Amino acid sequence: DELYAALRPYAAMQQRMLAAWLDLVAHFYDGRMLALMRSGRNWIDEGPSAFKSAAQNHIERHIALQASGVGTTSRYSRALLRILARYGMRGVTSAEMAIH
């Protein structure tokens, strides 16, 4: 009973970390991550600017933090990826880049 009480917060944190990791990996398998990368490249290729460069650096940093494990559970990084996957595709379809 004491052991269960002591390990409960640890187990809850591990479950949150695993759920966040699986969510990130799903972005790769269903093609959203590659579609976002292509969309970003297309956007930059339309003409570079200081804003685009800053946005690219910011986004890449948060994706890298998640992939490295440092920011996997970061609410901001996860929300940024969710918003980009929903609104940032700019006509690029993720289905053709999905891993089957």
N, C-alpha and C positions, 0 to 999 in steps of 0.2 A: 504494500500500500504506500509506504514512504518512497520506495523506489519509483513506483508509477508516478507519484506526485512530483518527484524530482525530475523525472525524464519527460514529463508531459510538455513543458515549454520547448525542450530540445526537439522532440518529435514534431511538434507543430511547426517549428522553424524549418526542419528538414523537409516537411511536406510542402511548405511555401516555396522553398528553394527548388524542389523537384518540379513543382507545377510551373514555376517561372521558366525553368530550363526547358521543359517539354514544350512550352509555348514558343520559346525562341526557336527551338529545333523545328517545330511545325512550320515556321516561316520559311525555312530552307526547303523542307520536303514538299510543301505545296506550291513552291515557286514564287511566293511573295517576295522573299529576300532578293532573289535574282532579278525579278521584275522591278523592284525598287532601285537596284543598282543600275539597271539599264535606263530606267526613267531618269535617274539622277545624271547619268552620263549624257543622255539626250539633252537634258536641261542645260548642262554646262556647255555642251557643244553648240547650243544656240547663240552663245556669246558669253564669255566670262565677265564677271563683275566682282567687286569686293563683297557684295551681299551674298552672291552665289558661293563664293569661296568660303566665307564665314559659315554659311549654312551647311555646306558640305563637311567642313571640319567638325562642326558641332555634332552633326548626325553621325559621322564616322566614329567619333569619339564615344558616343553613347552606345552604338552597336558593338564596338570593340570591348567596351567595359562589360557589356552583357555576355558576349562570347567568351571572354576571359574568365568569367566567374566573379569578377569583382563587383559588377553592377547588375548581376542577373535578377536580383529582386528589387532593384531600384524602381520605385513607382514612376518617377519621371521618365526614365529610359524606356520602360515598358509602355507607358502611355504615348511617348513620342513615336515608337515603332508602330503601335496600333493606329495612331492618327495617320502616319505616313502610308501604312498599308491600305488604309481606307480612302484617303484623299490624295495621295501623292503619286499614284501610278501613271497619271498623265497619258492614258490610252494604251499603256503596255499591259498585256494580259499575262497573268501569272500561270495559267493552266499549261501553257506550252513549255514552261520551264520547270514544271513539277517533276519530282523524282518518283518514278514508278517502280 
